[in-house]
């Protein structure tokens, strides 16, 4: 007897089906499918998030005849994306979340693409590449609390964050599990493992003297003793693996705990520092790639001829280390990422690209910094260039 496999639509097909059903149902708010993070941005200001991973699985598991009914059930989630007007109605569902700093920018760019004005996300910087936000979390959707929403509730960010931290502290189960290599791994598995970085008392209970932490993804937190080089290297390896296998990256930094809070930690060991820098480059490459996709889509929508240069990683075989590279082409209005090196490109009479030299970022900045305009409110940072640098000055530098 032959068994026919049931067709399982992709996440994109499910998102498109849900948004089409919403339009047929006269859903009032704009919607934008964020494929990279498996979510739909919607709500009055485009600042509400409907996570699709679990809904997609349920949709695929449903019989084909039952899928239209399931889409209608999903409408209850879409229609309920606006947060309640009374703070008391959300108090119990407040939780702290740590997010990549690039995440906040992606929300803003996605909202601009969808034609909405994103209400300002209320966030506290935690490190160079990560921020703390407050979310209202229920079974199927998660909403980031904006500054506008806090004002409407008459609530300060600090007070709401304290409540959220207390809720996280009181969540049952989980803890740290010790690996043979000396690394301790968070085992809460509740989507808030990384948020425990905000709870030094919970970190202290792990029993590590002078702990160093990493939160490579939303679903992971790692600890190792600051004085154990072997454990720090093992933690770095686990961070690499987590970022590759889990996705939803957060931070490429290490943290220790001073004055009852997490602080960015700089390792003294050269091999550990080199491995950490390499991880940082890979996270930046991911952030810049996602940013480029959003900017390209936005520029195409508004018919803006502005080239968004790529952030590329290359290997220096002589120095045996990885470096980042971007290209600056003559006659091209472009946004450059900040990379270790810049490859300058000119075009001959036939329109063929020709390399005019590769220079360290600091060298180019010293000679042609006046031609590089940093773009405000962007992370990772980009610089707009419209004129080509003087190659004679660069060669003489």
For each residue, the residues with C-beta under 8 A, 3 or more apart:
1:
2:
3:
4:
5:
6: 63 64
7: 64
8: 60
9: 13 14 17 59 60
10: 13 14
11: 14 15 35 38 52 53 56
12: 15 16 33 35
13: 9 10 16 17
14: 9 10 11 17 18 52 55 56 59 60
15: 11 12 18 19 33 35 40 52
16: 12 13 19 20 33
17: 9 13 14 20 21 67 71
18: 14 15 21 22 40 52 55 71 74 78
19: 15 16 22 23 31 33 40
20: 16 17 23 24
21: 17 18 24 25 68 71 72 74 75
22: 18 19 25 27 31 75 78
23: 19 20 26 27
24: 20 21
25: 21 22 72 75
26: 23
27: 22 23 31 75 78 79
28:
29: 42 43 44 46 48 78 81
30: 42 46 114 115 116
31: 19 22 27 40 41 42 78 114
32: 40 41 42 46 110 111 113 114
33: 12 15 16 19 39 40
34: 37 38 39 40 41 106 110
35: 11 12 15 38
36: 290 293
37: 34 106 248
38: 11 34 35 51 52 53 56
39: 33 34 49 50 51 52
40: 15 18 19 31 32 33 34 49 50 52 78
41: 31 32 34 46 47 48 49 107 110 111 114
42: 29 30 31 32 46 48 50 78 81
43: 29 46 47 48 81 82 143
44: 29 48 82 116
45: 48 111 116 117 118 119 146 148
46: 29 30 32 41 42 43 107 110 111 114 116 117 118
47: 41 43 107 111 118 119 121 143 144 146
48: 29 41 42 43 44 45 81 82 83 141 143
49: 39 40 41 141 142 143 144
50: 39 40 42 55 77 78 81 140 141
51: 38 39 54 55 140 141 142
52: 11 14 15 18 38 39 40 55 56
53: 11 38 56 57
54: 51 57 58 140
55: 14 18 50 51 52 58 59 74 77 140
56: 11 14 38 52 53 59 60
57: 53 54 60 61
58: 54 55 61 62 70
59: 9 14 55 56 62 67 70 71
60: 8 9 14 56 57
61: 57 58
62: 58 59 66 67 70
63: 6 66 67
64: 6 7 67
65:
66: 62 63 69 70
67: 17 59 62 63 64 70 71
68: 21 71 72
69: 66 72 73
70: 58 59 62 66 67 73 74
71: 17 18 21 59 67 68 74 75
72: 21 25 68 69 75
73: 69 70 76
74: 18 21 55 70 71 77 78
75: 21 22 25 27 71 72 78 79
76: 73 79 80
77: 50 55 74 80 81 140 141
78: 18 22 27 29 31 40 42 50 74 75 81
79: 27 75 76
80: 76 77 141
81: 29 42 43 48 50 77 78 141 143
82: 43 44 48
83: 48 90 136 143 145 149
84: 89 90
85: 89 152
86: 89 90 153
87: 90 91 153 154 155
88: 91
89: 84 85 86
90: 83 84 86 87 93 94 136
91: 87 88 94 163
92: 167
93: 90 136 137 138
94: 90 91 134 135 136 145 160 163 164 167
95: 134 135 136 137 164 167 168 192 195
96: 132 133 134 135 161 164 165 168 192 195 198
97: 132 133 134 135 144 192 195 218
98: 126 130 131 132 133 194 195 197 198 215 218 250 251
99: 103 104 123 130 131 132 133 218 250
100: 103 129 130 249 250 251 283 287
101: 104 105 125 128 129 130 131 379
102: 105 106 129 287 290 291 379 380
103: 99 100 106 107 131
104: 99 101 107 108 121 123 131 133 379
105: 101 102 108 109 291 377 378 379
106: 34 37 102 103 109 110 290 291 294
107: 41 46 47 103 104 110 111 118 121 144
108: 104 105 111 112 118
109: 105 106 112 113 291 294 295 298
110: 32 34 41 46 106 107 113 114 294
111: 32 41 45 46 47 107 108 114 116 117 118
112: 108 109 115 116 118 298
113: 32 109 110 294 297 298 301
114: 30 31 32 41 46 110 111
115: 30 112
116: 30 44 45 46 111 112
117: 45 46 111
118: 45 46 47 107 108 111 112 121
119: 45 47 146 147 148 149
120: 146 147 148
121: 47 104 107 118 133 144 146 147
122: 133 134 145 146 147 150 157
123: 99 104 131 132 133
124: 131 132 157 161
125: 101 130 131 132
126: 98 130 131 132 197 198 251 262
127: 130 251 253 255 262 264
128: 101 253 264
129: 100 101 102 251 252 253 280 283 287
130: 98 99 100 101 125 126 127 215 250 251 253
131: 98 99 101 103 104 123 124 125 126
132: 96 97 98 99 123 124 125 126 161 198
133: 96 97 98 99 104 121 122 123 144 145
134: 94 95 96 97 122 144 145 157 160 161 164
135: 94 95 96 97 142 143 144 145 164
136: 83 90 93 94 95 142 143 145
137: 93 95 142
138: 93 141 142
139:
140: 50 51 54 55 77
141: 48 49 50 51 77 80 81 138
142: 49 51 135 136 137 138
143: 43 47 48 49 81 83 135 136
144: 47 49 97 107 121 133 134 135
145: 83 94 122 133 134 135 136 149 150 160
146: 45 47 119 120 121 122 149 150
147: 119 120 121 122 150 151 157
148: 45 119 120 151 152
149: 83 119 145 146 152 153
150: 122 145 146 147 153 155 156 157 160
151: 147 148 154
152: 85 148 149
153: 86 87 149 150
154: 87 151
155: 87 150 159 160
156: 150 159 160
157: 122 124 134 147 150 160 161
158: 161 162
159: 155 156 162 163
160: 94 134 145 150 155 156 157 163 164
161: 96 124 132 134 157 158 164 165
162: 158 159 165 166
163: 91 94 159 160 166 167
164: 94 95 96 134 135 160 161 167 168
165: 96 161 162 168 169 198 199
166: 162 163 169 170
167: 92 94 95 163 164 170 171
168: 95 96 164 165 171 192 195 196 198 199
169: 165 166 199 201 202
170: 166 167
171: 167 168 174 188 190 192
172:
173: 188 190
174: 171 186 187 188 189 190 193
175: 186 187 188
176: 184 185 186 187 206 223
177: 184 185 187
178: 182 183 184
179: 182 183 184 185 234
180:
181: 230 231 234
182: 178 179 224 225 228 230 231 234
183: 178 179 222 223 224 231 234 235 238
184: 176 177 178 179 206 208 222 223 224
185: 176 177 179 220 221 222 223 238
186: 174 175 176 193 194 196 220 221 222
187: 174 175 176 177 193
188: 171 173 174 175 192 193 196
189: 174 193 219
190: 171 173 174 193
191: 218 219
192: 95 96 97 168 171 188 195 196 218
193: 174 186 187 188 189 190 196 215 218 219 220 221
194: 98 186 197 215 217 218 219 220 221 250
195: 95 96 97 98 168 192 198 199
196: 168 186 188 192 193 199 202 203 221
197: 98 126 194 203 213 215 221 255 262
198: 96 98 126 132 165 168 195 262
199: 165 168 169 195 196 202 203
200: 203 204 257 260 261 262
201: 169 204 205
202: 169 196 199 205 206
203: 196 197 199 200 206 208 211 213 223 257
204: 200 201 257
205: 201 202
206: 176 184 202 203 211 223
207:
208: 184 203 211 223 224 225
209: 225 227
210: 225 226 227 256
211: 203 206 208 223 224 225 226 256 257
212: 223 224 225 226 232 235 254 255 256 265 267
213: 197 203 221 222 223 254 255 256 257 262
214: 221 222 235 236 239 251 253 254 255
215: 98 130 193 194 197 218 220 221 222 250 251 255
216: 220 222 238 239 240 242 243 246 249 250 251 252 279
217: 194 220 242 243 246 247 248 249 250
218: 97 98 99 191 192 193 194 215 246 248 250
219: 189 191 193 194 242 246 248
220: 185 186 193 194 215 216 217 238 239 242 246
221: 185 186 193 194 196 197 213 214 215
222: 183 184 185 186 213 214 215 216 235 238 239 242
223: 176 183 184 185 203 206 208 211 212 213 235
224: 182 183 184 208 211 212 228 231 232 234 235
225: 182 208 209 210 211 212 228 231
226: 210 211 212 232 256 265
227: 209 210
228: 182 224 225 231 232
229: 232 233 269 271 272
230: 181 182 233 234
231: 181 182 183 224 225 228 234 235
232: 212 224 226 228 229 235 236 254 267 269 272
233: 229 230 236 237 271 272 275
234: 179 181 182 183 224 230 231 237 238
235: 183 212 214 222 223 224 231 232 238 239
236: 214 232 233 239 240 272 275 276 279
237: 233 234 240 241
238: 183 185 216 220 222 234 235 241 242
239: 214 216 220 222 235 236 242 243 252 279
240: 216 236 237 243 244 279 282
241: 237 238 244 245
242: 216 217 219 220 222 238 239 245 246
243: 216 217 239 240 246 247 249 279 282 283
244: 240 241
245: 241 242
246: 216 217 218 219 220 242 243
247: 217 243
248: 37 217 218 219
249: 100 216 217 243 252 283 286
250: 98 99 100 130 194 215 216 217 218
251: 98 100 126 127 129 130 214 215 216 283
252: 129 216 239 249 276 279 280 282 283 284
253: 127 128 129 130 214 264 265 276 280
254: 212 213 214 232 264 265 266 267 276
255: 127 197 212 213 214 215 262 263 264 265
256: 210 211 212 213 226 262 263 265
257: 200 203 204 211 213 260 261 262 263
258: 261 263
259: 263
260: 200 257
261: 200 257 258
262: 126 127 197 198 200 213 255 256 257
263: 255 256 257 258 259
264: 127 128 253 254 255
265: 212 226 253 254 255 256
266: 254 273
267: 212 232 254 272 273 276
268: 272 273
269: 229 232 272 273
270: 273 274
271: 229 233 274 275
272: 229 232 233 236 267 268 269 275 276
273: 266 267 268 269 270 276 277
274: 270 271 277 278 321
275: 233 236 271 272 278 279
276: 236 252 253 254 267 272 273 279 280
277: 273 274 280 281
278: 274 275 281 282 321 322
279: 216 236 239 240 243 252 275 276 282 283
280: 129 252 253 276 277 283 284
281: 277 278 284 285 313 322 323 324
282: 240 243 252 278 279 285 286 313
283: 100 129 243 249 251 252 279 280 286 287
284: 252 280 281 287 288 311 324 337 380
285: 281 282 288 289 311 312 313 324
286: 249 282 283 289 290
287: 100 102 129 283 284 290 291 379 380
288: 284 285 291 292 310 311 337 380
289: 285 286 292 293 310 311
290: 36 102 106 286 287 293 294
291: 102 105 106 109 287 288 294 295 308 378 380 382
292: 288 289 295 296 308 310 311
293: 36 289 290 296 297
294: 106 109 110 113 290 291 297 298
295: 109 291 292 298 299 308 335
296: 292 293 299 300 308
297: 113 293 294 300 301
298: 109 112 113 294 295 301 302 304
299: 295 296 302 304 305 306 308
300: 296 297 303 304
301: 113 297 298
302: 298 299
303: 300
304: 298 299 300
305: 299 333
306: 299 333 334 335 384
307: 329 332 333 334 335
308: 291 292 295 296 299 334 335 382
309: 326 327 328 334 335 336 337
310: 288 289 292 326 327 337
311: 284 285 288 289 292 324 325 326 337 339 380
312: 285 324 325 326 339
313: 281 282 285 322 323 324 325
314: 322 323 324 325
315: 321 322 323
316: 319 320 321 322 323
317: 320
318:
319: 316
320: 316 317
321: 274 278 315 316
322: 278 281 313 314 315 316
323: 281 313 314 315 316 339 340 341
324: 281 284 285 311 312 313 314 337 339 340 341
325: 311 312 313 314 339 340 341 342 343 358
326: 309 310 311 312 336 337 339 341 342 343
327: 309 310 342 343 344 345
328: 309 334 336 342 343 344 345 364 385 388 389
329: 307 332 334 344 345 346 347 353
330: 344 345 346 347 356 388
331: 347 388
332: 307 329
333: 305 306 307 384 385 386
334: 306 307 308 309 328 329 384 385
335: 295 306 307 308 309 375 382 383 384 385
336: 309 326 328 339 342 372 382 383 384 385
337: 284 288 309 310 311 324 326 380 381 382
338: 361 380 381 382 383
339: 311 312 323 324 325 326 336 342 361
340: 323 324 325 360 361
341: 323 324 325 326 358 359 360 361
342: 325 326 327 328 336 339 358 359 360 361 364
343: 325 326 327 328 355 357 358
344: 327 328 329 330 355 356 357 358 359 388 389 391 394
345: 327 328 329 330 353 354 355 356
346: 329 330 353 354 356 388
347: 329 330 331 351 352 353 354
348: 351 352 354
349:
350:
351: 347 348
352: 347 348
353: 329 345 346 347
354: 345 346 347 348
355: 343 344 345 358
356: 330 344 345 346 391
357: 343 344 391 394 395
358: 325 341 342 343 344 355
359: 341 342 344 363 364 394
360: 340 341 342 363 364
361: 338 339 340 341 342 364 365
362: 365 366
363: 359 360 366 367 394 397
364: 328 342 359 360 361 367 368 369 372 389 394
365: 361 362 368 369 372
366: 362 363 369 397
367: 363 364 389 390 393 394 397
368: 364 365 371 372 389 390 393 394
369: 364 365 366 372
370:
371: 368 385 386 387 388 389
372: 336 364 365 368 369 383 384 385
373: 383 384 385
374: 381 382 383
375: 335 378 381 382 383 384
376:
377: 105
378: 105 291 375 381 382
379: 101 102 104 105 287
380: 102 284 287 288 291 311 337 338
381: 337 338 374 375 378
382: 291 308 335 336 337 338 374 375 378
383: 335 336 338 372 373 374 375
384: 306 333 334 335 336 372 373 375
385: 328 333 334 335 336 371 372 373
386: 333 371
387: 371
388: 328 330 331 344 346 371
389: 328 344 364 367 368 371 393 394
390: 367 368 393 394
391: 344 356 357 394 395
392: 395 396
393: 367 368 389 390 396 397
394: 344 357 359 363 364 367 368 389 390 391 397
395: 357 391 392
396: 392 393
397: 363 366 367 393 394
